[in-house]
Amino acid sequence: MASDLSRDGDYLSVAPLETPVVCRNASGELRAFQNVCAHRHCAVIGLGKGSGGTLRCQYHGWEYNGEGRIAKITDGVSFKGLKAKELGLRRYRLETLGELVFVNFNAESPSLRESLGDLTEELDHFFGNHRLLWRWVNEYPVNWKIIVENAVESYHVPMLHPGTFMDYKIEEHHDHRIRPSYTSYLDVAPMGRSITDLAFGTLTRWSAPAIRFDRAKHIHVFPHHLFEVREVYSLFSTVEPLGVQRTRLTSFGFLPRNIRLRFVNRPIQWMFGIALTKMARRIGGEDRGIWDEVQRAVGHSKHAGVLSRREERVHAFQRYIADRVSAPTS
């Protein structure tokens, strides 16, 4: 999170995809480096966050400045002939989307906004000026694709969410978009007279300076980034494979900072945030209950399975994966 790196010298050590990374604020610029000491390959900084003028290796004390270059070698005279200026921490590309921080390990790949393409402006709108409501990190004993596929289809709604989403929307109210790098679903059903619709509609009109759509939009940026956006909240999840049957799911909830009549609407937004948090936990729990059952059975199936029109985003995801592993799809 960018808020973890708000001051000069702040750093955050993480390990996405089991790759040691340290992000830091260097005179106001956020930078990312491979968290591996040039001396004997120890992680320079242990997992977590802190602050300091340099990054000091926890093993032998080598220090690195804001550029990732060596600032100090402990007992440097014992390294006769060492060309320290040629050593340092490998730098990665770092980009932000509001509070979200993305690190790219491939210097030759497109930038974040090039990858997002026509989604860039929309996601900037829904994440660019928002405050963090929650951050949840959990690990599950299932393959990561099970979690993604569950997130991008609504066919399971009546079975798993009878008390929350309750039932299917009619097909005419499902606006599915299939693109090479992402898929999206926009609920285009007219707002009704239910308590939920009235609450969302009222909150949106009272607080949102501009309204793009009445209901929620769900976006899956291939392969493992999930966004859900609405004028009154924004959610982001990343699904990280840790092994064949081990996945880390990291989720963030945000509320917009830019709201109308702040002194009036901020308390209402605060109460809505509590309700949203409770609802998100409930829906997540309903979904998690089925992941184990899918994992237990999927390896024993003798056929490829079938998909409904409500699951076309699942097919697009499967096709994306198959294209990259050269596997046939039905």
C-alpha positions in Angstrom: 0.0 0.0 0.0 1.2 3.5 -0.8 0.2 4.6 2.6 2.8 2.3 4.1 5.5 4.3 2.2 4.3 7.8 2.8 7.5 9.3 4.3 11.0 9.5 3.0 12.9 6.4 4.1 9.8 4.2 4.7 10.2 0.7 3.4 8.1 -2.4 3.0 9.4 -5.9 2.5 7.1 -8.4 0.9 7.5 -11.7 -1.1 4.9 -11.8 -4.0 5.1 -15.1 -5.9 7.8 -16.1 -3.4 10.1 -13.3 -4.8 11.8 -11.1 -2.2 11.0 -7.5 -2.8 11.6 -4.3 -0.8 9.7 -1.1 -1.7 10.9 2.2 -0.3 10.2 5.9 -0.4 13.4 7.6 -1.6 12.9 11.4 -1.4 9.3 11.1 -2.3 9.7 8.6 -5.1 8.5 5.0 -4.6 11.0 2.4 -5.8 11.2 -1.4 -5.7 14.2 -3.6 -5.5 15.0 -7.3 -5.3 15.5 -7.8 -1.6 18.7 -9.9 -2.0 22.1 -8.7 -0.7 24.9 -8.5 -3.2 27.2 -10.1 -0.6 25.9 -13.5 0.3 22.3 -13.4 -1.0 20.5 -13.0 2.3 17.2 -11.0 2.3 18.4 -7.5 3.2 15.3 -6.7 5.2 13.0 -9.1 6.9 9.3 -9.2 6.0 7.4 -6.2 7.3 7.8 -2.4 7.2 10.1 0.2 8.8 12.0 3.4 8.1 15.6 4.4 7.8 18.2 6.3 5.8 19.6 3.1 4.3 18.6 -0.5 3.9 21.0 -2.5 6.2 21.5 -6.2 5.6 20.4 -8.2 8.6 23.2 -10.8 8.0 26.5 -8.8 7.7 25.5 -5.2 7.8 26.0 -4.1 4.1 23.9 -0.9 3.5 22.1 0.3 0.4 21.0 3.9 -0.4 17.8 5.1 -2.1 19.2 4.2 -5.5 19.8 0.6 -4.4 23.6 1.2 -4.6 26.0 0.2 -1.9 26.4 2.9 0.8 28.6 1.0 3.2 30.4 -2.3 3.4 31.1 -3.6 6.9 34.9 -4.0 7.3 35.4 -2.8 3.7 39.2 -3.1 3.9 38.8 -6.9 3.9 37.3 -6.8 0.4 40.5 -5.8 -1.4 39.9 -5.0 -5.0 36.1 -5.2 -4.8 34.4 -2.8 -7.3 31.5 -1.8 -5.0 30.1 0.7 -7.5 29.2 -2.2 -9.8 27.2 -3.9 -7.1 23.8 -3.1 -5.7 20.2 -4.2 -5.5 18.4 -5.1 -8.7 15.6 -2.6 -9.4 12.1 -3.5 -10.5 9.5 -1.3 -12.1 7.0 0.1 -9.6 3.7 1.7 -10.5 0.7 2.8 -8.5 -3.1 2.8 -8.9 -4.3 5.0 -6.1 -3.2 3.3 -2.8 -2.4 0.0 -4.7 1.3 -0.6 -5.5 2.2 -2.9 -8.3 5.7 -4.3 -8.9 6.7 -5.7 -12.3 9.6 -8.2 -12.5 9.8 -8.1 -16.3 11.4 -4.9 -17.5 10.5 -5.8 -21.1 6.7 -6.1 -20.4 4.2 -3.3 -21.0 3.6 -0.8 -18.2 0.6 -1.2 -15.8 -1.4 1.4 -17.7 -0.5 -0.1 -21.1 -1.6 -3.4 -19.8 -4.9 -2.0 -18.5 -5.6 -0.3 -21.8 -9.1 1.1 -21.9 -9.6 0.2 -18.3 -7.0 2.8 -17.1 -9.2 5.8 -16.8 -12.0 3.9 -15.2 -9.8 2.2 -12.5 -8.1 5.6 -11.9 -11.5 6.9 -11.1 -12.5 4.1 -8.7 -9.1 3.8 -6.9 -7.3 7.1 -7.5 -8.6 9.0 -4.4 -9.8 6.4 -1.9 -9.0 5.5 1.6 -8.3 2.0 2.9 -11.2 0.3 4.7 -9.7 -3.2 5.2 -6.8 -5.4 4.2 -7.2 -9.2 4.5 -4.6 -11.8 3.7 -5.4 -15.5 3.9 -4.1 -18.7 2.5 -6.2 -21.7 1.3 -5.3 -25.3 0.4 -6.7 -25.0 -3.2 -5.4 -24.3 -6.6 -5.5 -20.6 -7.5 -7.7 -21.0 -10.6 -10.5 -22.4 -8.5 -10.8 -19.1 -6.6 -10.6 -17.0 -9.8 -13.2 -19.1 -11.6 -15.6 -18.8 -8.7 -15.2 -15.0 -8.7 -16.0 -14.5 -12.4 -19.3 -16.4 -12.7 -22.8 -15.9 -11.3 -24.2 -19.4 -12.0 -23.6 -20.4 -8.4 -25.4 -17.5 -6.8 -28.7 -19.2 -5.8 -26.9 -22.2 -4.3 -24.2 -20.4 -2.4 -25.6 -16.9 -1.8 -29.4 -17.4 -1.1 -29.4 -14.7 1.6 -27.1 -12.1 0.0 -27.3 -12.1 -3.8 -30.3 -14.4 -3.6 -31.0 -15.3 -7.2 -29.9 -15.0 -10.8 -30.3 -11.8 -12.7 -32.0 -12.2 -16.1 -29.5 -12.5 -19.0 -30.5 -9.1 -20.4 -29.1 -7.5 -17.3 -25.7 -9.1 -17.6 -23.3 -6.9 -19.6 -20.3 -9.2 -20.2 -17.3 -7.8 -22.0 -14.6 -10.2 -23.2 -11.2 -8.6 -24.1 -7.7 -10.1 -24.7 -6.4 -8.9 -21.3 -9.5 -8.8 -19.2 -13.2 -9.6 -18.8 -15.9 -7.6 -17.1 -19.4 -7.9 -15.8 -21.7 -4.9 -15.3 -25.1 -5.3 -13.6 -27.4 -3.2 -15.7 -30.6 -4.0 -13.9 -32.7 -1.0 -13.1 -32.7 0.0 -9.4 -35.7 -1.5 -7.6 -37.6 -0.9 -4.4 -35.8 -3.3 -2.2 -34.1 -2.1 1.0 -30.7 -2.8 -0.5 -31.4 -0.9 -3.8 -32.9 2.0 -1.9 -29.9 2.2 0.5 -27.3 2.0 -2.3 -29.3 4.5 -4.5 -29.7 7.0 -1.7 -26.1 6.8 -0.6 -24.8 7.1 -4.1 -26.9 10.2 -4.9 -26.0 11.8 -1.6 -22.3 11.2 -1.7 -21.0 10.6 -5.2 -20.0 13.8 -7.1 -20.5 11.9 -10.4 -22.3 8.6 -11.2 -21.1 6.3 -13.9 -23.4 3.4 -13.3 -26.0 2.6 -10.7 -24.9 -0.9 -9.7 -21.6 -2.7 -9.4 -19.0 -3.7 -12.1 -16.7 -6.7 -11.7 -13.4 -6.8 -13.6 -10.9 -9.6 -14.0 -7.6 -8.5 -15.3 -5.7 -11.6 -16.4 -4.5 -13.7 -14.9 -5.1 -13.0 -11.2 -6.3 -9.5 -10.4 -10.0 -8.9 -9.4 -11.7 -5.6 -9.1 -15.2 -4.7 -8.0 -16.2 -1.1 -8.3 -19.2 1.1 -7.4 -19.4 4.8 -6.8 -19.6 4.2 -3.0 -16.8 1.6 -2.7 -14.0 -0.2 -4.5 -12.6 -3.7 -3.9 -9.4 -5.3 -5.1 -8.2 -8.8 -4.7 -5.1 -10.6 -6.0 -5.0 -14.4 -6.1 -1.4 -15.6 -5.7 -0.4 -19.2 -6.3 2.0 -20.6 -3.7 1.9 -24.2 -5.0 -0.3 -26.6 -6.9 -2.8 -26.7 -4.1 -1.9 -23.6 -2.0 -3.1 -20.0 -2.7 -2.8 -16.7 -1.0 -5.7 -14.3 -1.4 -5.1 -10.7 -0.5 -8.1 -8.4 -0.5 -8.5 -4.6 0.0 -11.6 -2.6 0.5 -11.7 1.2 -0.1 -14.1 4.1 0.3 -13.9 7.3 -1.7 -12.4 10.3 -0.1 -14.0 12.7 -2.6 -17.7 12.8 -1.4 -20.3 15.5 -1.4 -21.2 17.3 1.8 -18.4 15.6 3.8 -19.4 16.7 7.3 -22.9 15.2 6.7 -22.0 12.2 4.6 -18.8 11.1 6.4 -20.7 9.5 9.4 -23.1 7.8 7.0 -20.1 6.5 4.9 -18.5 5.2 8.2 -21.6 3.3 9.0 -21.8 2.0 5.4 -18.2 0.8 5.7 -19.1 -1.3 8.7 -22.0 -2.9 6.9 -19.9 -3.4 3.8 -17.2 -5.1 5.8 -19.7 -7.5 7.4 -21.3 -8.3 4.0 -17.9 -8.9 2.3 -16.9 -11.3 5.1 -20.3 -13.1 4.8 -20.1 -13.5 1.0 -16.5 -14.6 1.1 -17.3 -17.2 3.7 -20.1 -18.5 1.5 -17.7 -18.9 -1.4 -14.8 -20.4 0.6 -17.0 -23.3 1.7 -17.1 -24.6 -1.9 -13.4 -24.3 -2.8 -12.4 -27.3 -0.8 -15.1 -29.4 -2.4 -14.0 -28.4 -5.9 -10.4 -29.1 -5.1 -11.2 -32.5 -3.7 -13.1 -33.6 -6.8 -11.6 -31.8 -9.8 -8.7 -34.1 -10.3 -11.0 -37.1 -10.6 -13.2 -35.9 -13.4 -13.1 -37.9 -16.7 -14.5 -35.2 -18.9 -13.8 -31.5 -19.6 -17.0 -30.1 -18.1 -19.6 -27.8 -19.6 -20.3 -24.1 -19.3 -23.4 -22.0 -19.4 -23.8 -18.5 -20.9 -23.5 -17.3 -17.3 -20.0 -18.7 -17.2 -18.5 -17.2 -20.4 -15.9 -15.3 -18.3 -14.8 -18.7 -17.0 -14.3 -19.9 -20.6 -12.3 -16.7 -21.4 -10.0 -17.3 -18.4 -9.5 -20.9 -19.3 -8.7 -20.0 -22.9 -6.2 -17.4 -21.7 -4.4 -20.0 -19.5 -4.5 -22.7 -22.2 -3.0 -20.3 -24.8 -0.1 -19.7 -22.5 0.6 -23.4 -21.6 -0.3 -24.7 -25.1 -3.1 -26.8 -23.8 -6.3 -27.6 -25.9 -9.6 -26.2 -24.8 -13.1 -27.5 -25.6 
